[in-house]
Amino acid sequence: MSNDITLVLGATGNTGRRVAARLRLRGTHLRTASRSSQTAFDWFRPADWDQVLRNVTTVYVVPPTVPGPVHDFVARAEVAGVRHLVLLSGHGADDWGDSEFGLDMRSAEEAVRGSALDWTVLRPANFAQNFDGPPFHGPLAAGELALPAGTVPEPFIDLEDVADVAAAVLTEPGRHAGRIYELTGPHALTWAEAAELISRASGLPIAYRQISPAEYTAALVQEGWSEHEAHVLAEMFVLLERGALASTSDDVATVLGRAPRTFEDYVLRSVAAGAWRRQ
Ligand SMILES: NC(=O)c1ccc[n+]([C@@H]2O[C@H](COP(=O)([O-])OP(=O)(O)OC[C@H]3O[C@@H](n4cnc5c(N)ncnc54)[C@H](OP(=O)(O)O)[C@@H]3O)[C@@H](O)[C@H]2O)c1
């Protein structure tokens, strides 16, 4: 085993915990970090970063919601001797215009892509697993998914594929330097079709209802989301409706040599694991 340490940020989150498990299996010398991890890392406590970066050669970066600190972190990583950064961004980051989503994603990407280090950017579409966690699990289990999603399909990506790609990129130095990977599932489906598949496989009656972005924002606020979070999520649907992000990409196969998992496969695994039980 090499002494080089791979640092996984966001290590308790959706992608970070899956990436860390894969690297452990491969025997990678690993440091997992977040505010609640054994190695404490906080994007807003830069005084601790040098310690976290000690002897690290490769970093999986899950950026904070407001990406300002990523710029300082990259500079510190360069000084610490890091060689390769792998950034989690979002599908079609160039196509989000001046939305908050777009500006934040591009700012984090600029920090990484502008560095002197090798870098790789992962741009996943919406995660399939959003349907069995926030923000969609509650509405599905209650029998109605009401979204301002329209008829533009989304190429949902399985989180297990995002993690497979990240683990490959983190452990194959050189091969992925300077690459941007758009990570999508093998086909796109509308949000109504996704709800329909979950309904059929789970046996739960689930209706899809089309609502306006303003109605969706109000509904999220009523559920306890902040005005700002609700606005950003509703805005995402408005931007998806433009259609620029509906296409699929071959990048999962480019990295892994196999097709990405289907949404149906995700639904079957999740039903077997007990998601979407009648409440
Ligand atoms: N959801 C989607 O469909 C989707 C699709 C494409 C891209 N993305 C992108 O995915 C990213 C989120 O990644 P994820 O889903 O893997 O993570 P996540 O499940 O949202 O978890 C966030 C992680 O970051 C850590 N964290 C939160 N605040 C922190 C702070 N101040 N300092 C240090 N660590 C902090 C959390 O751990 P602690 O609480 O222990 O600190 C946790 O490990 C976002 O940038 C999003 O834009 C999401």
Ligand as a Chemical Component Dictionary entry (heavy atoms), coordinates in Angstrom:
data_LIG
# 
_chem_comp.id                   LIG 
_chem_comp.type                 NON-POLYMER 
_chem_comp.pdbx_formal_charge   0 
_chem_comp.three_letter_code    LIG 
# 
loop_
_chem_comp_atom.comp_id 
_chem_comp_atom.atom_id 
_chem_comp_atom.alt_atom_id 
_chem_comp_atom.type_symbol 
_chem_comp_atom.charge 
_chem_comp_atom.model_Cartn_x 
_chem_comp_atom.model_Cartn_y 
_chem_comp_atom.model_Cartn_z 
_chem_comp_atom.pdbx_ordinal 
LIG N1  N1  N 0  -28.574 16.133 -4.981 1  
LIG C1  C1  C 0  -28.338 16.062 -6.275 2  
LIG O1  O1  O 0  -29.154 15.546 -7.058 3  
LIG C2  C2  C 0  -27.046 16.607 -6.822 4  
LIG C3  C3  C 0  -26.775 16.448 -8.186 5  
LIG C4  C4  C 0  -25.579 16.937 -8.700 6  
LIG C5  C5  C 0  -24.676 17.566 -7.862 7  
LIG N2  N2  N 1  -24.977 17.702 -6.536 8  
LIG C6  C6  C 0  -24.009 18.380 -5.684 9  
LIG O2  O2  O 0  -23.605 17.513 -4.667 10 
LIG C7  C7  C 0  -23.073 18.304 -3.599 11 
LIG C8  C8  C 0  -23.430 17.644 -2.285 12 
LIG O3  O3  O 0  -22.737 16.414 -2.238 13 
LIG P1  P1  P 0  -23.270 15.179 -1.429 14 
LIG O4  O4  O 0  -24.699 14.940 -1.847 15 
LIG O5  O5  O -1 -22.277 14.094 -1.566 16 
LIG O6  O6  O 0  -23.223 15.713 0.057  17 
LIG P2  P2  P 0  -24.413 15.823 1.117  18 
LIG O7  O7  O 0  -25.085 14.490 1.272  19 
LIG O8  O8  O 0  -25.228 17.027 0.778  20 
LIG O9  O9  O 0  -23.595 16.093 2.449  21 
LIG C9  C9  C 0  -22.789 17.236 2.622  22 
LIG C10 C10 C 0  -21.452 16.791 3.216  23 
LIG O10 O10 O 0  -20.684 17.963 3.468  24 
LIG C11 C11 C 0  -20.371 18.036 4.867  25 
LIG N3  N3  N 0  -20.459 19.439 5.258  26 
LIG C12 C12 C 0  -21.573 20.201 5.367  27 
LIG N4  N4  N 0  -21.247 21.445 5.772  28 
LIG C13 C13 C 0  -19.891 21.453 5.911  29 
LIG C14 C14 C 0  -18.958 22.441 6.336  30 
LIG N5  N5  N 0  -19.331 23.679 6.691  31 
LIG N6  N6  N 0  -17.647 22.116 6.356  32 
LIG C15 C15 C 0  -17.240 20.875 6.005  33 
LIG N7  N7  N 0  -18.070 19.888 5.606  34 
LIG C16 C16 C 0  -19.386 20.191 5.573  35 
LIG C17 C17 C 0  -21.387 17.162 5.564  36 
LIG O11 O11 O 0  -20.864 16.559 6.741  37 
LIG P3  P3  P 0  -20.890 17.243 8.207  38 
LIG O12 O12 O 0  -22.307 17.626 8.458  39 
LIG O13 O13 O 0  -20.345 16.180 9.090  40 
LIG O14 O14 O 0  -19.971 18.430 8.106  41 
LIG C18 C18 C 0  -21.597 16.064 4.531  42 
LIG O15 O15 O 0  -20.587 15.085 4.652  43 
LIG C19 C19 C 0  -23.613 19.710 -3.778 44 
LIG O16 O16 O 0  -22.535 20.550 -4.167 45 
LIG C20 C20 C 0  -24.598 19.557 -4.927 46 
LIG O17 O17 O 0  -24.647 20.705 -5.736 47 
LIG C21 C21 C 0  -26.121 17.237 -6.003 48 
# 
loop_
_chem_comp_bond.comp_id 
_chem_comp_bond.atom_id_1 
_chem_comp_bond.atom_id_2 
_chem_comp_bond.value_order 
_chem_comp_bond.pdbx_ordinal 
LIG N1  C1  SING 1  
LIG C1  O1  DOUB 2  
LIG C1  C2  SING 3  
LIG C2  C3  SING 4  
LIG C2  C21 DOUB 5  
LIG C3  C4  DOUB 6  
LIG C4  C5  SING 7  
LIG C5  N2  DOUB 8  
LIG N2  C6  SING 9  
LIG N2  C21 SING 10 
LIG C6  O2  SING 11 
LIG C6  C20 SING 12 
LIG O2  C7  SING 13 
LIG C7  C8  SING 14 
LIG C7  C19 SING 15 
LIG C8  O3  SING 16 
LIG O3  P1  SING 17 
LIG P1  O4  DOUB 18 
LIG P1  O5  SING 19 
LIG P1  O6  SING 20 
LIG O6  P2  SING 21 
LIG P2  O7  DOUB 22 
LIG P2  O8  SING 23 
LIG P2  O9  SING 24 
LIG O9  C9  SING 25 
LIG C9  C10 SING 26 
LIG C10 O10 SING 27 
LIG C10 C18 SING 28 
LIG O10 C11 SING 29 
LIG C11 N3  SING 30 
LIG C11 C17 SING 31 
LIG N3  C12 SING 32 
LIG N3  C16 SING 33 
LIG C12 N4  DOUB 34 
LIG N4  C13 SING 35 
LIG C13 C14 SING 36 
LIG C13 C16 DOUB 37 
LIG C14 N5  SING 38 
LIG C14 N6  DOUB 39 
LIG N6  C15 SING 40 
LIG C15 N7  DOUB 41 
LIG N7  C16 SING 42 
LIG C17 O11 SING 43 
LIG C17 C18 SING 44 
LIG O11 P3  SING 45 
LIG P3  O12 DOUB 46 
LIG P3  O13 SING 47 
LIG P3  O14 SING 48 
LIG C18 O15 SING 49 
LIG C19 O16 SING 50 
LIG C19 C20 SING 51 
LIG C20 O17 SING 52 
# 
